[in-house]
Amino acid sequence: MTQTIRLGISTCPNDTFAFHGLLTRAVDWRGLRFEVELLDIEQLNERLARGEFDVCKTSFHAALSMVDDIVVLPSGAALGFGVGPLLLAAAPHTSPAGPDQLTLCPGRQTTAALLFALFYPGTTRVEHTVFSEIMPRLRAGEAQFGVCIHEGRFTWQQQGLGLVEDLGTRWETETQCPLPLGGLVASRRLSVDTIATVQRVIHDSLTYALSHRDAPLPTMRAHAQELDDRVLMQHVDLYVNEWTLDLGSQGTRALDELSARAASAGLGTGGRLKVFGG
């Protein structure tokens, strides 16, 4: 009987680019059957924690609470330099001023929320909302600050918002590591052979996309918040890189640094994320 893999990925352009080959069967599924759902990253985090996926894109912050149940795949990660979330302001500010002000974050278990908690502990009230609502709510005056991810990184200036800090740049300066945002994890319920096959399919899908860069655009447009092809490809150029193909030793070191900092701030379990095959 063909084994079915319940796969969850995000709707962001780097995922729809990377997984286009798998979604359209442009690459061989290698004897497996994939049932795929595309969701917001915090929805993925929550449903993965409930055991609803065999393989799933998740925030590395969320993954830190599941280290005994999952293994990180070498391919499929969003990790790099210059890829971090932006702390934006509805009006020019230098930093969040006090607990009477409100900062919007894109989900309790997102790495973006973890970075804000690490760098700005206790500075403002925090409310978690879907990432696509953050900039509209800032423009409407419903909050003073927001932690922006995905396509908004390229469009915040057009929307008249102010930049407080690039949280990714701060991470890089303090750690000398690329920022590990999120990655593909597999449940330890799966056999080692099955995980290895899934990893090969994911690697094949990434390789296909990188070799046929225009082919994924219809899939990307179907799920994007920003429909401008130039912005979509900017997103791909930023978030799909050498570590997306293979985390390698530098990616593993970045995961160790994230785990250690989260634990020291009381925001993690202290467990270490294991990379499959590493």
N, C-alpha and C positions, 0 to 999 in steps of 0.2 A: 504494500500500500504506500502511495506517495505521501511523504510527510508534509504537513501544512505548517508554515511558519507565520505566526501573527506578527506583522511588522508595523511599527508606528514611526512615522517620520514627521518633521515639521513642514509647514507651508512656506518657509522662508526660501528665497531663491537659491541659496547654496545647496539646500537639500533637494529641491525639485530639479536642479541642474544635475546633481550627482546621481540621483536615483531615477532619472528619466529612462536610462537604458533598461533598468529592472522593471519599471512601471509599464513600459511599452513592449517588454520582451524582446528588445533589440539585442539583449545579451541572453545567453543560455542560463536557465535557472538550475542547471546541473542536478536534475532529478527531484528538486524540491518544488513545493507549491507555496506561493506567497499570497497572503491576504493582507493588503496594505491599507492603513488609515493615515490620512494627513490631518494634523491637528496643531493647535497652538502649543508652544513648548511647555507651558505650565500644565496644560491638559495631559500632555505626554508624561510629564513628571508624575502627576497624580495617578494616572492609570497604570504606569509601570510599577509604582509602589504597591498597587492593588493586585499585581500579578497578571494583568490582562494582556501583556505582550510577551512574546518569546524573544524578540529583538526590537530595540527601540532607541531612537534618538532622545537623549536626555541631557539636561544641564549637569555639568560635572559637580555642581553643588548638591543637586539631588542625588546623584550617584554615590556621594560620600556617605549617605545614610543607608545604602544598600550593598555595601562592599561584600557582605557574606553571600549575597544572592545573585550577583551579576559579575560578568567579566567584560572589560572594555575591548572592543575590536580594534585592531591596528588601523583600519581604514574607516573613513566617514566622519572624522572629527572636525570641529571648527576650532582651530587653535592657531595662533600666530602673533606676529607683531603688527601693531596698528589696527587691531580688530576689535578693540574694547568698546564697551558701552560708554555713552556720553551722559554726563550729568548736566542737564539743561535747566534753564530758568525762564520763567514767563517774562521776566524783565531783567535788565543787567544786574548781576550780583557777583560777589567774589566767592561766597560760600554760604551754605545754609546757615541761617542766623539763630534759630531757636525752636523750642518744642511747640510753639504756637503756629508754626508753619508746616506745610504738608508737602511731602515728596512722594510721587507716584513711582512704583516699581513694577516690573512686568511679571511678578509672580514670586511667592515666598521662597520657592526652591531654586529659582534661577541663579546663575552665577553672577548676573548683573546685580541682583539684590544682595548677594553675599559681598561683592566688592563695595557696595555702598555702606553696608554694615561694618566692614573692615576699616574703611577710610573715613567714614563720618559717623561714628557710633553715637547714638543718642542725641543727634543734633536736631532732628525734626520728627514729627509724626510721619509714619509710613503707611501708605495704603497700596495694596496690590490690585492690579487691574490688567486686562489684556493689553499687550504692548501697543496695539494699533490705536488704543484710546488715549494714550499718554499725551501726545502732542496736541490733539484737538482739545483735550481738557486744559492743558496749559494755556492755549490760545483763548479759551473761554474764561480764564481766570479762576478755574475751580481748584487749582493748586499752584504753589509757588515754584516747585521744582519737579523734575521727572528724570528717571533713568531711561535713556532711549537706546533701543537695539534695532537690528535688522535695517531695512531700507531707510529709516529715519536718520541714520547716520549721514546720509548724503543729501537730505532735504530740509534739515532743521533751519538752515539760514534763510531759505526761501519762505519759511513760515514765520519769520520774525522773532525767533526765539534766541535766547542768549546762552553761551557756553560757559559753564562754571568750571568743568574739568573733564578731560578725557581720562576715564578711570583705567582704561587699558594702558595708556602711557605711564600713569603712576605705578601700576603693577610692574611694568617692564623696568622702570627706573629702580624700583625697590628690590626686585628679585633677579633681574638680568635673565628672565625666562620669557618665552612666549606665553601669552595668556590662554589658558585652556577654558574655553567657553562651554562647549558641549561635545558629546561624542556618541557613538553607536555602542550600545551594550547588549550583551546576550545573557539570557537567564542560564544559571548553572543547572537548571533542569534539563537542558539540552545536552546531548552527548558531545564529547570532544570532536568526533568526526562530523557531526552536524554543524557545530559552530565553525569548524574549519571550512566546510562547504559554503556556508553563508558568507564567511569572510571572502572567499574567492569570488562569489557572485557580486558582492559589493565592490570589490576591487575592479572587477570586469566592468561594472556599470560606470564607475568613475573614469576608468581608462577610455571607455567609449565616449563619454561626454567631453573629455579633454581632447579627443581626436576628432569630434564632430560638434564643435562649439555652438553652432546655430541650431542643431537638431533639438535641444531641450527647450528652446524658447516657447513653443506653444504650451508645454507643461508648466513652465515658470509663470507665464502670463495668467494661466488659469487659476493660480492660487496666490498671486502677489497682491500686496497692498498698493504698490507703485507700479504702474503699467508701462512706464517709459523703458524701452529696451536698453537704452544706454545706462540707466540707473541699475537695471537688473544685472547687466554684465559687470558693472562696477562692483556690485555685491559679490558676484562670483570671483572676480579678480582678487578681491580682498580676502574672502573666506575660504576659497578652495586653493590649497597650496600643497607643498611637499608633505606637510604633516597630515593633510587630508588623505593622501594615499597611504602613508605609513607614519604613525606617531614617532617611532624610533626612540633613541635614547634621550634626545632633548625633550620630546613630548612627555616621556615617562617622568623625567625630572620635574617638568612643569606640574604634572599631576601630584607628585610628591610634595612640592612646595605649596600647592593649593590646599592639600590635606593638612599639612602642618600648620598653616596660618589659620585655617578654619578652626582647627582643634584648639590652638592657643587662645583664640578669641571666644571659645565656648560655642562655636557655631558648627561644629562637626563632631563626628563620633570618635575621631582619632584613628579610624581604620585607613588602610592604604588601598587605593584602587589598583587592581591587577590587570595588566594588559595581556590579552590572549597570546600565548606563544612566547611571552617574555619571561 
